[in-house]
Amino acid sequence: MLLALPANMRAALVLREVYGLEMAEVARTLGISHAAAKMLLSRARERFRERRAGRARDLAACGRGGRGASRAIPPVCVRGEGSIEVTGDA
């Protein structure tokens, strides 16, 4: 999921959330203004949440989402003949 983000969003998210840099340090490292870094990080977090939610829906639809998950196999889960695979970001 993280690798699916654009490079600038991924960099902002990793610098802030993984390395724990202050926002000013994120901005300086990326060569952008403080305001631009805040907006970029906000958009990166939102995009990451959307992708994570989409992945959870795909897994639940494929019957891999735990208790109460549907056992029907929707098209998103089927690839080729006889093989079942969740498509989308890992």
Phi and psi in degrees as a GROMACS rama.xvg file:
@    title "Ramachandran Plot"
@    xaxis  label "Phi"
@    yaxis  label "Psi"
@TYPE xy
-65.1557  -40.1624  LEU-2
-67.5288  -18.5719  LEU-3
-77.6071  -15.8427  ALA-4
-73.0217  150.03  LEU-5
-58.1086  151.252  PRO-6
-54.6951  -41.5084  ALA-7
-68.7171  -37.0722  ASN-8
-68.6282  -42.9361  MET-9
-61.2936  -43.5872  ARG-10
-61.9386  -46.2212  ALA-11
-61.018  -45.0361  ALA-12
-64.3028  -43.9702  LEU-13
-67.7556  -44.5133  VAL-14
-60.1625  -41.0262  LEU-15
-80.1279  -49.9475  ARG-16
-87.347  -32.1296  GLU-17
-91.915  -48.934  VAL-18
-89.1296  -11.3862  TYR-19
70.1512  25.6705  GLY-20
-68.9686  147.991  LEU-21
-68.7699  159.056  GLU-22
-58.5153  -39.3676  MET-23
-61.5248  -37.8012  ALA-24
-69.6468  -37.9835  GLU-25
-61.2473  -47.7874  VAL-26
-59.5018  -46.7896  ALA-27
-63.7172  -43.6897  ARG-28
-62.949  -38.6522  THR-29
-86.508  -8.49754  LEU-30
71.3666  35.3263  GLY-31
-129.103  168.31  ILE-32
-71.5077  162.718  SER-33
-58.8345  -44.9719  HIS-34
-62.5993  -41.0218  ALA-35
-66.0593  -37.6932  ALA-36
-65.6868  -40.9314  ALA-37
-62.5597  -43.729  LYS-38
-66.8741  -42.2306  MET-39
-62.4747  -43.2709  LEU-40
-66.5134  -39.9637  LEU-41
-61.2356  -45.4272  SER-42
-66.7177  -37.9472  ARG-43
-64.1386  -44.0549  ALA-44
-61.666  -44.3764  ARG-45
-63.1898  -45.7361  GLU-46
-63.3634  -39.9133  ARG-47
-62.626  -45.3518  PHE-48
-60.1535  -42.5074  ARG-49
-61.7548  -44.2301  GLU-50
-66.9209  -39.2751  ARG-51
-65.1802  -41.6354  ARG-52
-64.7933  -40.9809  ALA-53
-62.8999  -40.2272  GLY-54
-63.8995  -41.9922  ARG-55
-63.8709  -40.36  ALA-56
-62.9544  -42.8566  ARG-57
-60.5311  -44.8028  ASP-58
-65.4727  -41.2034  LEU-59
-64.9516  -40.0953  ALA-60
-66.1195  -26.793  ALA-61
-89.4935  5.01516  CYS-62
79.5094  18.8471  GLY-63
-112.167  15.3115  ARG-64
-97.278  14.3388  GLY-65
93.9752  -162.624  GLY-66
-59.8544  135.238  ARG-67
83.4252  1.08978  GLY-68
-72.742  146.32  ALA-69
-65.2413  140.184  SER-70
-96.0403  -6.08159  ARG-71
-69.7141  146.515  ALA-72
-103.216  103.406  ILE-73
-73.7063  162.746  PRO-74
-54.9669  -29.3803  PRO-75
-62.4928  -19.7751  VAL-76
-96.9738  -11.4279  CYS-77
-104.449  129.634  VAL-78
-132.511  120.473  ARG-79
71.6898  -168.459  GLY-80
-95.387  126.273  GLU-81
78.7471  -2.04668  GLY-82
-112.659  142.195  SER-83
-118.44  129.963  ILE-84
-151.989  140.266  GLU-85
-78.0138  124.893  VAL-86
-92.5447  159.107  THR-87
116.191  -168.579  GLY-88
-77.1653  144.752  ASP-89
